[in-house]
Amino acid sequence: MSPEFDLIRRHFMRPTQHTRLAGGDDAALIEVSAGMELAISTDMLVAGTHFFADVEPYRLGWKTLAVNISDMAAMAAQPRWATLSLALPEVDDPWLEEFARGFYACADEFGVDLVGGDTTRGPLALNVQIMGEIPNGQALRRSGAQLGDEIWVSGRLGDAALALAAMQKRFSIREEQLETCRTSLELPQPRVALGLALRGIANSAIDISDGLLADLGHILKCSGLGAEIALPDIPRSALVDEYAASPTVVAMILGGGDDYELCFTAPADRHADISRVGQQIGLPLSHIGYITSGSSLLVRDRDQHLIDIKETGFDHFA
Amino acid sequence: MSPEFDLIRRHFMRPTQHTRLAGGDDAALIEVSAGMELAISTDMLVAGTHFFADVEPYRLGWKTLAVNISDMAAMAAQPRWATLSLALPEVDDPWLEEFARGFYACADEFGVDLVGGDTTRGPLALNVQIMGEIPNGQALRRSGAQLGDEIWVSGRLGDAALALAAMQKRFSIREEQLETCRTSLELPQPRVALGLALRGIANSAIDISDGLLADLGHILKCSGLGAEIALPDIPRSALVDEYAASPTVVAMILGGGDDYELCFTAPADRHADISRVGQQIGLPLSHIGYITSGSSLLVRDRDQHLIDIKETGFDHFA
């Protein structure tokens, strides 16, 4: 047995729930349920670009899978199977053990089977592909927004961006505050229950990975519509709110990525249904604006004045 | 539109054949045919480990997909869908155009839809996940070898390892010889037609990516059996044969990776069927030995003497 194979066996072989064959062959084998289509997404995380090389490996393992599961949530798909590719500078078993523990904590939480993977020597990089099931035709697509739809956001925005800015010494907060918002950055909670509950209610959805304006912008572009949102209605934590007089923090609320909340649109007559969903799953859902005709994305402050938005989100090649 | 998204649109958006939604949303959507299960595999390629950073991008694009399609061939699956993740030091459009041209040449040749992907800044690394369809229960697994099975190898082994050794100045060959064997290394041909034709005939299969002994060793380990093979019966090109007196080249034939031929086992009474398959698809298929009881892998030379095998294949963490 080669050391490479042994690495997989040591850290990434656990029983699966809904998989015919996982690991140890040229491919994994899965069976898709009748009447379902597959939703498929992939994300690559590179040290230095997406995470600090010295991040706690447990948290990195969680986040690597969580950001992919978040894409399933945004499509209203039930996450089911994932593959993992790891490029590692060296085989560091204690590090891998913690990474695997975080990865599987997330997999177990959301019922995902790890069905295959690849490991190689190289600069630290992680790639997950996720697959989920969704009844034919029920996916929530970015292109589905309708004129007059209400725009909603789950949870609270800005904590992850605030943590990142503080860790990069671009913004100063207190030590215990950093611990709080750093959890949002490093242990994001994919909104799977919300995505599933929005089937048949919402018209479009996306997860907020690049920032609210950038991601809502994707919905608008794909749907050929515009939007108007109200800054005071955008949900943020008490911590972020404490600093919300700072233009830097306003930019975090509007353009900061990594929160992995859902932004979705739905007809106004489903407002009560959506409020009920939020109560049922115990997640605040905030109505922040409306889909409009045209193609512009307007943001108003508490005095109804338009805010000049230049900071439209994180771009990996900006 | 962000530059990142634009990179995907510029180079990796083409019509798909059997995909409901590809690219531009949180996930792709596919429908698996009734009665089929999905075979899923992933491979990560890192500059410096799997390829030279200055390799022709067309060939890198081809190989990145081809090595994944090869895993489908080894399972007897029909390759269908792929995702691609790219970590790039910079956005180099001419390079990406050539990479995409090679990737799509391979995709078109084997009927694969690129359905999604991710791009990010980072040290050059590529990850493909491939998905293929196979009728329920018909996959060729590593664990299927039976006592008495004949062991077969497709094509010819050693060219890729010879090219790599020459490029790394570990072995000296003539310039025009390097051009020839380098094609095997950089433009491998996945044996999809062979894999499909072996459904119902072979008992087990694997693709030779790590070297014949290492990969046949995986079949033996998974099947709980041993094998005996004859060095003179292992197919090699005229070029490799020219140097076959060198122990280094014998090690290439037995242990050199990157040829992406198939090694498979089948009952002796299917010998004629397999010969017919080889003629039909125009690919030489060579019977190189037998599955035995026990767990050892023995190699005999032309005088029936046992060869001492230390070089058992390429290991990414060796």
Chai-1 contact restraints between the chains, C-beta under 6 A:
chainA,res_idxA,chainB,res_idxB,connection_type,confidence,min_distance_angstrom,max_distance_angstrom,comment,restraint_id
A,S2,B,D315,contact,1.0,0.0,6.0,A-B,restraint_1
A,P3,B,F317,contact,1.0,0.0,6.0,A-B,restraint_2
A,E4,B,D315,contact,1.0,0.0,6.0,A-B,restraint_3
A,E4,B,H316,contact,1.0,0.0,6.0,A-B,restraint_4
A,E4,B,F317,contact,1.0,0.0,6.0,A-B,restraint_5
A,D25,B,R141,contact,1.0,0.0,6.0,A-B,restraint_6
A,D25,B,R142,contact,1.0,0.0,6.0,A-B,restraint_7
A,D26,B,D71,contact,1.0,0.0,6.0,A-B,restraint_8
A,D26,B,A74,contact,1.0,0.0,6.0,A-B,restraint_9
A,D26,B,M75,contact,1.0,0.0,6.0,A-B,restraint_10
A,A27,B,A39,contact,1.0,0.0,6.0,A-B,restraint_11
A,A27,B,I40,contact,1.0,0.0,6.0,A-B,restraint_12
A,A27,B,S41,contact,1.0,0.0,6.0,A-B,restraint_13
A,A27,B,D71,contact,1.0,0.0,6.0,A-B,restraint_14
A,A27,B,M75,contact,1.0,0.0,6.0,A-B,restraint_15
A,A28,B,I40,contact,1.0,0.0,6.0,A-B,restraint_16
A,L29,B,E37,contact,1.0,0.0,6.0,A-B,restraint_17
A,L29,B,A39,contact,1.0,0.0,6.0,A-B,restraint_18
A,L29,B,A139,contact,1.0,0.0,6.0,A-B,restraint_19
A,I30,B,L38,contact,1.0,0.0,6.0,A-B,restraint_20
A,E31,B,E37,contact,1.0,0.0,6.0,A-B,restraint_21
A,V32,B,V32,contact,1.0,0.0,6.0,A-B,restraint_22
A,E37,B,L29,contact,1.0,0.0,6.0,A-B,restraint_23
A,E37,B,E31,contact,1.0,0.0,6.0,A-B,restraint_24
A,L38,B,I30,contact,1.0,0.0,6.0,A-B,restraint_25
A,A39,B,A27,contact,1.0,0.0,6.0,A-B,restraint_26
A,A39,B,L29,contact,1.0,0.0,6.0,A-B,restraint_27
A,I40,B,A27,contact,1.0,0.0,6.0,A-B,restraint_28
A,I40,B,A28,contact,1.0,0.0,6.0,A-B,restraint_29
A,I40,B,G116,contact,1.0,0.0,6.0,A-B,restraint_30
A,S41,B,A27,contact,1.0,0.0,6.0,A-B,restraint_31
A,S41,B,G116,contact,1.0,0.0,6.0,A-B,restraint_32
A,T42,B,T83,contact,1.0,0.0,6.0,A-B,restraint_33
A,T42,B,S85,contact,1.0,0.0,6.0,A-B,restraint_34
A,T42,B,G116,contact,1.0,0.0,6.0,A-B,restraint_35
A,T42,B,D118,contact,1.0,0.0,6.0,A-B,restraint_36
A,D43,B,D118,contact,1.0,0.0,6.0,A-B,restraint_37
A,M44,B,S85,contact,1.0,0.0,6.0,A-B,restraint_38
A,M44,B,A87,contact,1.0,0.0,6.0,A-B,restraint_39
A,M44,B,D118,contact,1.0,0.0,6.0,A-B,restraint_40
A,M44,B,T120,contact,1.0,0.0,6.0,A-B,restraint_41
A,V46,B,A87,contact,1.0,0.0,6.0,A-B,restraint_42
A,V46,B,T120,contact,1.0,0.0,6.0,A-B,restraint_43
A,V46,B,G122,contact,1.0,0.0,6.0,A-B,restraint_44
A,T49,B,T120,contact,1.0,0.0,6.0,A-B,restraint_45
A,T49,B,R121,contact,1.0,0.0,6.0,A-B,restraint_46
A,T49,B,G122,contact,1.0,0.0,6.0,A-B,restraint_47
A,D71,B,D26,contact,1.0,0.0,6.0,A-B,restraint_48
A,D71,B,A27,contact,1.0,0.0,6.0,A-B,restraint_49
A,A74,B,D26,contact,1.0,0.0,6.0,A-B,restraint_50
A,M75,B,D26,contact,1.0,0.0,6.0,A-B,restraint_51
A,M75,B,A27,contact,1.0,0.0,6.0,A-B,restraint_52
A,T83,B,T42,contact,1.0,0.0,6.0,A-B,restraint_53
A,T83,B,Q129,contact,1.0,0.0,6.0,A-B,restraint_54
A,S85,B,T42,contact,1.0,0.0,6.0,A-B,restraint_55
A,S85,B,M44,contact,1.0,0.0,6.0,A-B,restraint_56
A,S85,B,N127,contact,1.0,0.0,6.0,A-B,restraint_57
A,A87,B,M44,contact,1.0,0.0,6.0,A-B,restraint_58
A,A87,B,V46,contact,1.0,0.0,6.0,A-B,restraint_59
A,A87,B,A125,contact,1.0,0.0,6.0,A-B,restraint_60
A,V91,B,F317,contact,1.0,0.0,6.0,A-B,restraint_61
A,G116,B,I40,contact,1.0,0.0,6.0,A-B,restraint_62
A,G116,B,S41,contact,1.0,0.0,6.0,A-B,restraint_63
A,G116,B,T42,contact,1.0,0.0,6.0,A-B,restraint_64
A,D118,B,T42,contact,1.0,0.0,6.0,A-B,restraint_65
A,D118,B,D43,contact,1.0,0.0,6.0,A-B,restraint_66
A,D118,B,M44,contact,1.0,0.0,6.0,A-B,restraint_67
A,T120,B,M44,contact,1.0,0.0,6.0,A-B,restraint_68
A,T120,B,V46,contact,1.0,0.0,6.0,A-B,restraint_69
A,T120,B,T49,contact,1.0,0.0,6.0,A-B,restraint_70
A,T120,B,H316,contact,1.0,0.0,6.0,A-B,restraint_71
A,R121,B,T49,contact,1.0,0.0,6.0,A-B,restraint_72
A,R121,B,H316,contact,1.0,0.0,6.0,A-B,restraint_73
A,G122,B,V46,contact,1.0,0.0,6.0,A-B,restraint_74
A,G122,B,T49,contact,1.0,0.0,6.0,A-B,restraint_75
A,P123,B,P123,contact,1.0,0.0,6.0,A-B,restraint_76
A,A125,B,A87,contact,1.0,0.0,6.0,A-B,restraint_77
A,A125,B,A125,contact,1.0,0.0,6.0,A-B,restraint_78
A,N127,B,S85,contact,1.0,0.0,6.0,A-B,restraint_79
A,N127,B,N127,contact,1.0,0.0,6.0,A-B,restraint_80
A,Q129,B,T83,contact,1.0,0.0,6.0,A-B,restraint_81
A,Q129,B,Q129,contact,1.0,0.0,6.0,A-B,restraint_82
A,A139,B,L29,contact,1.0,0.0,6.0,A-B,restraint_83
A,R141,B,D25,contact,1.0,0.0,6.0,A-B,restraint_84
A,R142,B,D25,contact,1.0,0.0,6.0,A-B,restraint_85
A,D315,B,S2,contact,1.0,0.0,6.0,A-B,restraint_86
A,D315,B,E4,contact,1.0,0.0,6.0,A-B,restraint_87
A,H316,B,E4,contact,1.0,0.0,6.0,A-B,restraint_88
A,H316,B,T120,contact,1.0,0.0,6.0,A-B,restraint_89
A,H316,B,R121,contact,1.0,0.0,6.0,A-B,restraint_90
A,F317,B,P3,contact,1.0,0.0,6.0,A-B,restraint_91
A,F317,B,E4,contact,1.0,0.0,6.0,A-B,restraint_92
A,F317,B,V91,contact,1.0,0.0,6.0,A-B,restraint_93
